Amino acid sequence: VEAIMQDTLPGSVVIVGAGAIGVEFATIWNSYGVDVTVIELLPRVLPREDEEISKELTKELTKVGIKIKTGVKFESIAVAGDKVKVKLPDETLEVDQVLVAAAFSPNSKGLGLEAAGVKVSDRGMIDIDEKMQTNVPGIWAIGDVTGKLMLAHVGSAMGIICAENIAGVETVTLDYEMMPRATYCHPQVASFGLTEAQAKERGYTIKIGRFPFQANGKALGLGDYAGFVKIVMDEKYGEILGAHMIGPEVTELLPELTLARMMELTPHEIARNVHAHPTLSEVLMEAAHGAEGSPIHI
């Protein structure tokens, strides 16, 4: 199977866009030995994540040979025989394949939305309220086509809430900013809520709790210890404003933090919650201790 895969894989690729899909496919191709170059118009990879996460991910991707070019806009892409030429301002890259992963477009054309009077944005996103209802009674919309947060688990949650509203039973309102976000590159990236920069922009006085996986016994045992956990906390009330993680299986660590935030727990409660040893989740406890100003193992 591996031999067949090697015969069908490209030798070199350019990925346009360093968002979640871009870095995920960069990891996949690189793991099979493909020469990968990632081009991003904005100044950093995963530009919607916390700046420290982007910096750490760039370091780790570069370590395994993935070439990162940020702040670069491609001028043209042209097929030349069995190659593809990607023209950049200062050079032209010639590769076997190009993946354009720079943006999403909703699949909303041809549904008769305009004829029904449903309000859509200039990009074709269907406008909805907190109940998932459009401006036309009886027409509802969920998922990526609404442009709220294009993640599978968010679409699923929207579907449940939509059905509950249609049925007229008890339901909740989604806070899309606080939804868990997961990127399956290597190392994994997981986050929710405000970045450090966003929290400062909104006028919060914040405390930061950090803890590296290099000081975590389970991560060391796995031989996968790059990265860290970062908790952003409002200093005045102790409210968790956001969390940003990069490292082994960090997507599995999100629920404790999102649940804590939803139930209005603070890093103090997370720090006092005894975590089994050795586990990766201990990093959350340690970062919470750090946010409280009393780190133990660093």
MARDOVO-331365 format. One record per residue (C-alpha): x, y, z; residue number from 1. Coordinates in pm, whole numbers. Layout:
% MARDOVO-331365
+--------+--------+--------+-----+
:      X :      Y :      Z : seq :
+--------+--------+--------+-----+
:      X :      Y :      Z : NUM :
...
+--------+--------+--------+-----+
//
This chain:
% MARDOVO-331365
+--------+--------+--------+-----+
:      X :      Y :      Z : seq :
+--------+--------+--------+-----+
:      0 :      0 :      0 :   1 :
:    280 :    238 :     88 :   2 :
:    447 :    173 :   -248 :   3 :
:    121 :    248 :   -431 :   4 :
:     78 :    566 :   -229 :   5 :
:    428 :    680 :   -313 :   6 :
:    361 :    626 :   -683 :   7 :
:     46 :    837 :   -676 :   8 :
:    165 :   1116 :   -448 :   9 :
:    301 :   1440 :   -596 :  10 :
:    666 :   1513 :   -540 :  11 :
:    603 :   1876 :   -457 :  12 :
:    304 :   2094 :   -376 :  13 :
:    221 :   2456 :   -303 :  14 :
:    -63 :   2527 :    -62 :  15 :
:   -221 :   2870 :    -94 :  16 :
:   -360 :   2965 :    244 :  17 :
:   -228 :   2885 :    592 :  18 :
:   -560 :   2850 :    768 :  19 :
:   -678 :   2524 :    922 :  20 :
:   -715 :   2332 :    594 :  21 :
:   -383 :   2462 :    462 :  22 :
:   -175 :   2354 :    762 :  23 :
:   -365 :   2025 :    798 :  24 :
:   -290 :   1923 :    440 :  25 :
:     67 :   2048 :    478 :  26 :
:    109 :   1802 :    766 :  27 :
:    -46 :   1515 :    568 :  28 :
:    162 :   1564 :    256 :  29 :
:    481 :   1626 :    450 :  30 :
:    433 :   1303 :    646 :  31 :
:    443 :   1114 :    314 :  32 :
:    766 :   1285 :    210 :  33 :
:    617 :   1544 :    -24 :  34 :
:    803 :   1875 :    -60 :  35 :
:    551 :   2129 :     75 :  36 :
:    547 :   2509 :     51 :  37 :
:    272 :   2708 :    221 :  38 :
:    189 :   3060 :    103 :  39 :
:    -15 :   3298 :    319 :  40 :
:   -120 :   3654 :    238 :  41 :
:   -144 :   3753 :    604 :  42 :
:    163 :   3792 :    829 :  43 :
:    136 :   3451 :   1001 :  44 :
:      1 :   3097 :    978 :  45 :
:   -339 :   3034 :   1141 :  46 :
:   -396 :   3410 :   1145 :  47 :
:   -714 :   3381 :   1354 :  48 :
:   -534 :   3204 :   1637 :  49 :
:   -334 :   3363 :   1917 :  50 :
:     -5 :   3507 :   1792 :  51 :
:    202 :   3283 :   2019 :  52 :
:     30 :   2977 :   1873 :  53 :
:    111 :   3089 :   1519 :  54 :
:    474 :   3143 :   1612 :  55 :
:    506 :   2801 :   1775 :  56 :
:    334 :   2623 :   1486 :  57 :
:    558 :   2795 :   1231 :  58 :
:    861 :   2672 :   1427 :  59 :
:    735 :   2314 :   1440 :  60 :
:    627 :   2299 :   1073 :  61 :
:    963 :   2440 :    966 :  62 :
:   1142 :   2176 :   1175 :  63 :
:    994 :   1897 :    962 :  64 :
:   1083 :   2069 :    635 :  65 :
:    762 :   2252 :    545 :  66 :
:    848 :   2586 :    386 :  67 :
:    640 :   2878 :    510 :  68 :
:    602 :   3203 :    315 :  69 :
:    383 :   3458 :    495 :  70 :
:    292 :   3810 :    387 :  71 :
:    309 :   3690 :     26 :  72 :
:     42 :   3721 :   -244 :  73 :
:     64 :   3492 :   -544 :  74 :
:     30 :   3669 :   -878 :  75 :
:    -77 :   3379 :  -1097 :  76 :
:   -111 :   3001 :  -1115 :  77 :
:    -63 :   2834 :  -1453 :  78 :
:    -44 :   2473 :  -1569 :  79 :
:    266 :   2402 :  -1779 :  80 :
:    264 :   2043 :  -1903 :  81 :
:    267 :   1815 :  -1600 :  82 :
:    382 :   2098 :  -1373 :  83 :
:    212 :   2397 :  -1213 :  84 :
:    385 :   2734 :  -1201 :  85 :
:    302 :   2962 :   -910 :  86 :
:    425 :   3315 :   -967 :  87 :
:    511 :   3514 :   -657 :  88 :
:    639 :   3873 :   -645 :  89 :
:   1004 :   3765 :   -613 :  90 :
:   1009 :   3412 :   -756 :  91 :
:    822 :   3147 :   -950 :  92 :
:    767 :   2805 :   -794 :  93 :
:    729 :   2502 :  -1020 :  94 :
:    552 :   2211 :   -849 :  95 :
:    343 :   1904 :   -925 :  96 :
:     20 :   2023 :   -761 :  97 :
:   -136 :   2334 :   -605 :  98 :
:   -404 :   2334 :   -337 :  99 :
:   -597 :   2659 :   -302 : 100 :
:   -723 :   2672 :     56 : 101 :
:   -763 :   3045 :     94 : 102 :
:  -1137 :   3092 :    146 : 103 :
:  -1480 :   2932 :    168 : 104 :
:  -1779 :   2991 :    -59 : 105 :
:  -2132 :   2890 :     46 : 106 :
:  -2318 :   2640 :   -172 : 107 :
:  -2632 :   2853 :   -170 : 108 :
:  -2690 :   2920 :   -540 : 109 :
:  -2981 :   2761 :   -719 : 110 :
:  -3184 :   2703 :   -404 : 111 :
:  -3444 :   2967 :   -485 : 112 :
:  -3351 :   3177 :   -183 : 113 :
:  -3387 :   3508 :   -365 : 114 :
:  -3725 :   3412 :   -504 : 115 :
:  -3842 :   3320 :   -155 : 116 :
:  -3717 :   3652 :    -20 : 117 :
:  -3452 :   3501 :    206 : 118 :
:  -3185 :   3753 :    301 : 119 :
:  -2833 :   3657 :    196 : 120 :
:  -2504 :   3843 :    219 : 121 :
:  -2294 :   3960 :    -74 : 122 :
:  -2092 :   3638 :    -35 : 123 :
:  -2406 :   3424 :    -46 : 124 :
:  -2423 :   3349 :    329 : 125 :
:  -2775 :   3299 :    462 : 126 :
:  -2867 :   3548 :    733 : 127 :
:  -3017 :   3393 :   1049 : 128 :
:  -3112 :   3497 :   1401 : 129 :
:  -3012 :   3325 :   1726 : 130 :
:  -3290 :   3069 :   1673 : 131 :
:  -3148 :   2970 :   1329 : 132 :
:  -3448 :   3127 :   1154 : 133 :
:  -3412 :   3338 :    842 : 134 :
:  -3606 :   3657 :    779 : 135 :
:  -3877 :   3446 :    613 : 136 :
:  -4101 :   3261 :    862 : 137 :
:  -4077 :   2886 :    824 : 138 :
:  -3737 :   2890 :    654 : 139 :
:  -3442 :   2796 :    874 : 140 :
:  -3069 :   2755 :    805 : 141 :
:  -2777 :   2594 :    987 : 142 :
:  -2411 :   2514 :    932 : 143 :
:  -2146 :   2652 :    700 : 144 :
:  -2398 :   2819 :    470 : 145 :
:  -2473 :   3073 :    746 : 146 :
:  -2107 :   3175 :    774 : 147 :
:  -2120 :   3176 :   1154 : 148 :
:  -1834 :   2936 :   1232 : 149 :
:  -1754 :   2676 :    970 : 150 :
:  -1686 :   2372 :   1187 : 151 :
:  -1867 :   2038 :   1189 : 152 :
:  -1945 :   2036 :   1559 : 153 :
:  -2085 :   2389 :   1539 : 154 :
:  -2311 :   2291 :   1250 : 155 :
:  -2432 :   1992 :   1451 : 156 :
:  -2507 :   2208 :   1754 : 157 :
:  -2691 :   2455 :   1531 : 158 :
:  -2904 :   2171 :   1394 : 159 :
:  -3006 :   2060 :   1743 : 160 :
:  -3096 :   2415 :   1848 : 161 :
:  -3285 :   2473 :   1524 : 162 :
:  -3494 :   2157 :   1578 : 163 :
:  -3563 :   2258 :   1939 : 164 :
:  -3681 :   2601 :   1830 : 165 :
:  -3905 :   2454 :   1561 : 166 :
:  -4052 :   2216 :   1821 : 167 :
:  -4092 :   2497 :   2075 : 168 :
:  -3904 :   2315 :   2351 : 169 :
:  -3631 :   2431 :   2588 : 170 :
:  -3311 :   2527 :   2411 : 171 :
:  -3003 :   2749 :   2439 : 172 :
:  -2831 :   3029 :   2248 : 173 :
:  -2489 :   2969 :   2094 : 174 :
:  -2197 :   3202 :   2159 : 175 :
:  -1994 :   3141 :   1843 : 176 :
:  -1691 :   3323 :   1979 : 177 :
:  -1670 :   3071 :   2262 : 178 :
:  -1714 :   2762 :   2046 : 179 :
:  -1423 :   2513 :   2052 : 180 :
:  -1192 :   2536 :   1751 : 181 :
:   -971 :   2244 :   1647 : 182 :
:   -696 :   2219 :   1385 : 183 :
:   -558 :   1871 :   1312 : 184 :
:   -209 :   1955 :   1198 : 185 :
:     95 :   1829 :   1389 : 186 :
:    126 :   1950 :   1654 : 187 :
:   -248 :   1994 :   1697 : 188 :
:   -396 :   2337 :   1769 : 189 :
:   -707 :   2395 :   1981 : 190 :
:   -866 :   2710 :   2115 : 191 :
:  -1177 :   2900 :   2211 : 192 :
:  -1265 :   3255 :   2307 : 193 :
:  -1050 :   3566 :   2293 : 194 :
:   -682 :   3576 :   2206 : 195 :
:   -452 :   3778 :   2430 : 196 :
:   -452 :   4064 :   2177 : 197 :
:   -833 :   4063 :   2145 : 198 :
:   -879 :   4069 :   2521 : 199 :
:   -650 :   4372 :   2551 : 200 :
:   -826 :   4546 :   2261 : 201 :
:  -1158 :   4508 :   2445 : 202 :
:  -1019 :   4677 :   2752 : 203 :
:   -972 :   4378 :   2981 : 204 :
:   -696 :   4374 :   3238 : 205 :
:   -574 :   4019 :   3196 : 206 :
:   -360 :   3751 :   3351 : 207 :
:   -201 :   3475 :   3146 : 208 :
:   -141 :   3120 :   3263 : 209 :
:    105 :   2912 :   3054 : 210 :
:    252 :   2568 :   3087 : 211 :
:    469 :   2376 :   2838 : 212 :
:    424 :   2013 :   2743 : 213 :
:    798 :   1967 :   2784 : 214 :
:    737 :   1961 :   3160 : 215 :
:    450 :   1710 :   3135 : 216 :
:    529 :   1347 :   3213 : 217 :
:    274 :   1195 :   2976 : 218 :
:    394 :   1409 :   2683 : 219 :
:    753 :   1310 :   2756 : 220 :
:    649 :    945 :   2768 : 221 :
:    477 :    981 :   2432 : 222 :
:    785 :   1146 :   2285 : 223 :
:    560 :   1429 :   2166 : 224 :
:    619 :   1731 :   2385 : 225 :
:    629 :   2040 :   2164 : 226 :
:    389 :   2319 :   2250 : 227 :
:    205 :   2466 :   2546 : 228 :
:   -128 :   2565 :   2698 : 229 :
:   -219 :   2931 :   2744 : 230 :
:   -519 :   3052 :   2947 : 231 :
:   -636 :   3414 :   2917 : 232 :
:   -811 :   3532 :   3235 : 233 :
:   -984 :   3855 :   3333 : 234 :
:   -791 :   3979 :   3637 : 235 :
:  -1090 :   4155 :   3797 : 236 :
:  -1336 :   3865 :   3814 : 237 :
:  -1122 :   3564 :   3729 : 238 :
:  -1338 :   3491 :   3423 : 239 :
:  -1181 :   3267 :   3160 : 240 :
:  -1177 :   3478 :   2843 : 241 :
:  -1012 :   3221 :   2618 : 242 :
:   -762 :   2938 :   2595 : 243 :
:   -508 :   2856 :   2327 : 244 :
:   -322 :   2528 :   2299 : 245 :
:    -69 :   2368 :   2071 : 246 :
:     71 :   2022 :   2136 : 247 :
:    -14 :   1652 :   2159 : 248 :
:   -388 :   1577 :   2138 : 249 :
:   -482 :   1926 :   2259 : 250 :
:   -816 :   1901 :   2077 : 251 :
:   -910 :   1641 :   2340 : 252 :
:   -835 :   1890 :   2620 : 253 :
:  -1086 :   2156 :   2512 : 254 :
:  -1402 :   2027 :   2689 : 255 :
:  -1275 :   2084 :   3043 : 256 :
:  -1201 :   2447 :   2961 : 257 :
:  -1514 :   2523 :   2759 : 258 :
:  -1732 :   2358 :   3025 : 259 :
:  -1556 :   2554 :   3298 : 260 :
:  -1617 :   2876 :   3111 : 261 :
:  -1984 :   2790 :   3042 : 262 :
:  -2044 :   2710 :   3411 : 263 :
:  -1859 :   3030 :   3515 : 264 :
:  -1575 :   2846 :   3685 : 265 :
:  -1241 :   3024 :   3715 : 266 :
:   -883 :   2897 :   3682 : 267 :
:   -889 :   2865 :   4063 : 268 :
:  -1141 :   2577 :   4038 : 269 :
:   -948 :   2413 :   3754 : 270 :
:   -625 :   2435 :   3954 : 271 :
:   -792 :   2282 :   4261 : 272 :
:   -947 :   2000 :   4059 : 273 :
:   -716 :   1700 :   4107 : 274 :
:   -598 :   1569 :   3770 : 275 :
:   -476 :   1211 :   3731 : 276 :
:   -104 :   1157 :   3677 : 277 :
:     42 :   1104 :   3428 : 278 :
:   -201 :   1267 :   3187 : 279 :
:   -184 :   1542 :   2929 : 280 :
:   -470 :   1715 :   3113 : 281 :
:   -232 :   1802 :   3394 : 282 :
:   -110 :   2082 :   3170 : 283 :
:   -448 :   2251 :   3212 : 284 :
:   -415 :   2232 :   3591 : 285 :
:    -63 :   2371 :   3576 : 286 :
:   -162 :   2656 :   3342 : 287 :
:   -454 :   2738 :   3573 : 288 :
:   -213 :   2753 :   3868 : 289 :
:     -3 :   2989 :   3659 : 290 :
:   -298 :   3216 :   3585 : 291 :
:   -363 :   3230 :   3958 : 292 :
:     -2 :   3332 :   4018 : 293 :
:     99 :   3011 :   4191 : 294 :
:    266 :   2778 :   3940 : 295 :
:    406 :   2461 :   4097 : 296 :
:    620 :   2271 :   3848 : 297 :
:    785 :   2548 :   3650 : 298 :
+--------+--------+--------+-----+
//
